[in-house]
Amino acid sequence: MSMQHQGVFSMKSAPRVGLVVLLLVVASTFVARAEQYKGDKYRGHIESTMANRLVLLTDADELVEFIVDDDATITRNARPSSFDELEQGDYGFIKATRSNGRLLAVRISVTAPE
């Protein structure tokens, strides 16, 4: 009987170890992306406001509609503001989350046109 040196890894286990490492890397990438996601961000001019809805003409020339509820944080000209004070032509950004297929504005920060 001959004794063979048994290391922690053998050539037979190398492919399995590589697969495990690959899966860990992929899983950690998904976790990192999930932790980084803090909502969608849009930049542009307010096209219209009505009831609890705001339409933004983005810098990419797309019209995007948002639902704005009472929990949204709104600033205009760097001061706390309300939905009623937003005006067509105000420029800024909107941070939103997706809820039931719609965009819900979380934070609106705009400046009035000069």
C-alpha positions in Angstrom: 0.0 0.0 0.0 1.3 3.4 -0.9 0.3 6.5 0.9 -0.5 9.6 -1.1 -0.2 13.1 0.2 -3.8 14.4 0.6 -3.9 18.2 0.4 -6.9 20.3 1.2 -7.7 20.6 -2.5 -7.1 18.0 -5.1 -7.3 18.3 -8.8 -10.6 16.6 -8.8 -12.1 19.2 -6.5 -10.7 22.2 -8.3 -13.6 22.6 -10.7 -16.1 22.5 -7.8 -14.1 25.1 -5.9 -13.9 27.3 -8.9 -17.7 27.0 -9.4 -18.3 27.9 -5.7 -16.0 30.9 -5.9 -17.8 32.1 -9.1 -21.2 31.7 -7.5 -20.1 33.7 -4.4 -18.8 36.5 -6.7 -22.0 36.6 -8.7 -24.1 36.6 -5.5 -22.1 39.4 -3.9 -22.5 41.5 -7.0 -26.3 41.2 -6.9 -26.3 42.0 -3.2 -24.1 45.1 -3.8 -26.4 46.3 -6.6 -29.5 45.8 -4.4 -27.8 47.8 -1.6 -26.9 50.6 -4.0 -30.4 50.9 -5.4 -32.0 53.9 -3.8 -34.6 54.7 -6.4 -34.8 56.1 -9.9 -33.5 59.6 -10.5 -34.8 62.0 -13.2 -33.7 65.5 -14.2 -35.6 68.0 -16.3 -38.3 70.7 -16.4 -41.8 70.4 -14.9 -44.2 70.2 -17.8 -47.4 70.1 -15.7 -48.9 69.5 -12.2 -52.4 68.5 -11.5 -54.0 66.9 -8.3 -51.2 64.6 -7.0 -49.5 64.1 -10.4 -46.4 65.8 -11.9 -45.2 65.4 -15.4 -41.5 66.1 -16.0 -39.9 66.7 -19.4 -36.5 65.0 -18.9 -33.2 66.2 -20.3 -33.6 63.2 -22.7 -36.8 64.7 -24.1 -39.1 62.1 -22.4 -42.3 62.9 -20.6 -42.4 61.0 -17.3 -45.4 61.1 -14.9 -45.0 60.8 -11.1 -47.5 60.3 -8.3 -46.7 62.8 -5.5 -48.1 62.0 -2.1 -47.9 63.8 1.2 -44.7 61.9 2.2 -42.7 63.4 -0.7 -39.9 65.9 0.4 -40.2 69.0 -1.8 -37.8 71.9 -2.1 -38.0 74.9 -4.4 -35.1 77.3 -4.7 -33.3 75.4 -1.9 -36.2 76.0 0.6 -38.9 73.7 1.9 -41.9 73.9 -0.4 -45.2 72.2 -1.2 -46.6 70.5 -4.2 -48.9 73.5 -4.8 -45.9 75.8 -5.2 -44.3 73.8 -8.0 -44.7 75.5 -11.4 -44.4 74.7 -15.0 -40.8 75.4 -16.2 -39.2 74.7 -12.8 -36.0 72.8 -13.3 -34.5 70.1 -11.1 -34.5 66.5 -10.2 -36.9 63.9 -8.9 -36.0 60.8 -7.0 -38.7 58.2 -7.2 -39.5 54.6 -6.4 -41.6 52.2 -8.4 -44.9 51.1 -6.8 -47.6 49.1 -8.6 -46.1 49.9 -12.0 -46.0 53.7 -11.3 -43.4 56.1 -10.2 -43.9 57.6 -6.8 -41.9 60.8 -6.1 -39.9 60.5 -3.0 -37.9 63.8 -3.3 -38.4 66.7 -5.6 -35.8 69.5 -5.7 -36.3 72.3 -8.2 -35.4 75.9 -9.0 -37.6 78.5 -10.6 -36.6 79.7 -14.0 -34.8 83.0 -14.1 
